[in-house]
């Protein structure tokens, strides 16, 4: 992120401020630095307007326009709740500051919904056999839906919620995915995890030893979903889960009366009942400490991990996805995605 376009120095002129604001139509805010490179305040187009109304002029010192009681978040702290408050106040942007008040990043609420303390692991090493011949020379995550690579929707959705540490596990045609990540988004810290052998849907977690956050999000790369990651994380924390697995409600409507029987005797019956089951959506939130039970560099699925959690009496919770979700595993799914993509709400 080029921070210079968001900042002015306290000794600069109001004209310099107006030029910066003109270049930032979405947030219309600049951050004012002192001689020590510390953020001392903000100036918005509204601050300029109010200053001029009060009688300040174009040559008045910048200090006369600065708002020194400004909102910010701090490095190394969980700013989750604070950010939600900022959004309700309809702030356009807030700075992320170091302990000594130096500017580290701009949180632009026109593009970012939250900053979740999560590291993401995206499984992108599968063969995509059911989508052949489309996957003969292109890995499934790089197949395009609506003119955009499937995995890009996941990269962007995670980034939208401030999840910028993204690990991508690769195997089949992995060099293409690695090159794609290098040129994708300079604001995302991509780390490539090479699986010399396919390790299942969770085995790659054992290859990563530099997670920064205490919560890990594991997901398949071939999903198309607009899941609300903030609400997902909120539920994970509130329920004190060791693992929270996203689920898809699956409704079954039976066309007949169903008997409740015992020893051939009918005790009761339900006329054309409906049942709701919850299917695994392939997205998980995991406490980092749980990763210690995953065997090193062997085939291991996420379902194996969930079974270990259940056997060890740890807390496994599911989170129903009420918005859009599609696992692009077959040609029928791929065709459906092409039709649905224009109607998915990403905001």
C-alpha positions, 0 to 999 in steps of 0.5 A: 500500500502506497501510504504517501498518497493518504498523508500530508505533513503538518507544514504543508499547505491547504492546497496540498491537502485539497490535491490529496483529497481530490485523489481519494474520492472514496474516503476524502480523508488525509492523515497528518504527520508531524516531523517524527512521522507520527499521525497527529490528526486527520483532515476531511473535505468537511474539515476544510469546508467548516474551517473556511466558513469560520473565516480561515483562509487558503493560506491559514496554517494547516494546524487550524484545520486538523481534527486531532480527536480522530479514530484509529486502531492499534497494531497488535490488538484485537480491534474486532469490536472497535471496527464494528463501532466505526462502521456503524458510525459510517466512517470512511477510513481509519488508520492502523497505527503502531505503538508510537503512532506511526502509520502502518495501514489505511483501513478503507471501509469502502473496500474492507468490511473488517479486520479479522485476526485470522490466518487462512489456508486455501487448499488448491492442490486437487486434480479436478478430475471430474472437470476434465478436460477443462482441467487437463492443462489448467488447475481447477482453481484457475478456471474462470467463472464470469471471467474471473478465476474461481480462487480469486473470489475466495482471495477477494472475499477473505481480503474484504474481511481483512484476512491478508495472511493467506497460505495456498496449498498446491500440488497438481499444476501448482506452478501456475497457481504460484505465479498467479498469486505472485501477481495478484494483490500486493496487499495480501501476504501469500505463502505457498505450501508445496505438497510433494504428495497430496495430503488430503483436505487438512494434511497441509496444515502440518507443513505450516509452522509460522501462523501469526494468529491464534485462529486458522481458517481452512477452506477449499479453493473451488468454493464459490460463496459470499459467507459472512466471515465476520459473523462466522468468526463471531460465532466461533468466539462466542461458542468457544469452539475448538473447531467450527465447521461451516454447513449447508442446510439440506432439505429432504421432502418425502412424498409419502407418509412415514411410519414410526414402528417397533416390532412391526407395530405402527406407533405413529406416522408423519404425513409427507414429512420434511427433514433438514440436514446440515452438510459439510461446506468445506470451510473451517475455523480452527484454534491454532493449538488444535493443529498439534494433533495433526500428524506430520506430512501424511494424508489427513482429511478435515473429517479426520480432524473433526473425528479426533476432536469428537473423540477427545471431547473437544468442542466441534460446532457447526455454522449454517451458511444462509447465503450463497454457497456452491462447491464447483466439483462437476460440469453441472456445478461449473455451468450453474456457477456461470449462471449464478455469478451475476446474481451473487451479492458480495457487499 
